[in-house]
Amino acid sequence: MTINAYGARAGNLPLEPLTITRRTPGAHDVRIDIAYCGVCHSDLHQVRSEWAGTLYPCVPGHEIVGRVSAVGAQVSSHKVGDLVGVGCIVDSCKHCADCEAGLENYCDHMVGTYNGATPDAPGHTLGGYSQQIVVHERYVLHVHHPEAQLAAVAPLLCAGITTYSPLRHWQVGPGHKVGVVGIGGLGHMGIKLANAMGAHVVAFTTSESKREAAHALGAHEVVVSRNPDEMAAHADSLDFILNTVAAPHSLDPFFSLLKRDGTMTLVGAPASPHPSPTVFKLITKRRSLAGSMIGGIPETQEMLDFCAEHGIVADIEMIRAEQINTAYERMLKGDVKYRFVIDCASLNA
């Protein structure tokens, strides 16, 4: 099937209208009419070849929500009319230890929702800046939020699971004091989720102007990280830090805030490396530096269910598809609170 999409033909070119082809649903496939697609910072990195290996034409988008319009003959988990989501994964080997554990996100043969190798034309996956997508049922998630919230659900498929997974893995909950570094597309979700899990949340920002907004998101305390007195007041006090910043910065000031055996987990992915941390900041308190990448399919479903139960969605700004290049420039400036979402009905013209 031929459909409308938005994508880039090269790393130095803007995104533009494209016509792409989707396969006919196979026995285990689900076809989804896309209602909304969130805009992730990684979309910009991929489109502009800031990460190695971008394949063109590149149609980004891995924060997809919509309604099932067709299912294959052997699909049992979804039916026509269901509200569903698709995140960052559309395939994996299905039989390795990671896949069998529901951790498809760490499978060596994971296929991303865009820019992943596939037998479908043009030889790589094309993402959610489009009218429709066809995905194996294993990688399609149920959405239980009210339909009126569907646009704000879309960013949960990446920003939500990227922050939920480490909070769950490090067992954040009541009695924990948790730092969230950065108040943006990822950070605003981290604050909401950590608060809903029962933790005492301390938000860290470089901007005094974000103090009130961080409190409104659910932070119990807000620290301007450029203020040494405010930072010192939290020395050796945090159980866990979720660092969402996607720009290189010194990690050392935040290590000083962790208790003995505390962990800082990085989920932001800058285009160039952070400065190397000071080893003594780690060894003197047996602190740990870790990383986390999205989540597997079972955990992503768990996250969506948790967010539906607690009334959690992303804070979004809706755009039309033709506004995507302007949105990218604004995103680079941090000029969005906190996630752009494309109304994919704008592709119907």
Salt bridges, closest charged atoms under 4 A:
GLU16 OE2 - ARG9 NE 2.48
ASP29 OD2 - ARG23 NE 2.89
GLU50 OE1 - HIS45 ND1 2.63
GLU63 OE2 - ARG339 NH2 2.65
ASP82 OD1 - LYS79 NZ 2.98
ASP91 OD1 - LYS94 NZ 2.54
GLU104 OE2 - ARG138 NH2 2.87
ASP120 OD2 - ARG23 NH1 2.57
GLU137 OE2 - HIS28 ND1 3.04
GLU147 OE2 - ARG67 NH2 2.85
GLU208 OE2 - ARG211 NE 2.80
GLU221 OE2 - HIS200 NE2 2.67
GLU221 OE1 - HIS234 NE2 3.54
GLU230 OE2 - ARG211 NH2 3.00
ASP236 OD1 - ARG287 NH2 2.76
ASP239 OD1 - LYS259 NZ 3.24
ASP261 OD2 - ARG260 NH1 2.90
ASP261 OD1 - ARG286 NE 2.54
GLU302 OE2 - ARG168 NE 3.35
ASP305 OD1 - HIS144 NE2 3.78
ASP315 OD1 - LYS192 NZ 2.60
GLU317 OE2 - ARG330 NH1 2.77
GLU322 OE2 - ARG320 NE 2.55
GLU329 OE2 - ARG48 NH2 2.60
ASP335 OD2 - ARG330 NE 2.88
